Amino acid sequence: MYIHLGNNYIISAPSIIAILNYEPPVSTDVRDIVEIARMEKNLVSISEKGKEKAVVICDDKVYLSPISSITLYKRVFHHLKEA
């Protein structure tokens, strides 16, 4: 199963650890996760600056997606329900 994160980025659903909201107000913990991923060069920003809506934490990367966390969650849940 694969999940489309936006802007032609597709990842394997089983690699997803968490999908977090990145729309204001963003918690300090979520900001820290993004900053640590950035410092470790594991952050993949697939949206324009300021248009990020969700943080998707995977096994090896952290993605900033332009698609809302609710929509991404529904996509993952839909795929899991079909399996």
Order of alpha helices (4+ residues) and beta strands (2+ residues): beta-beta-beta-alpha-beta-beta-beta-alpha
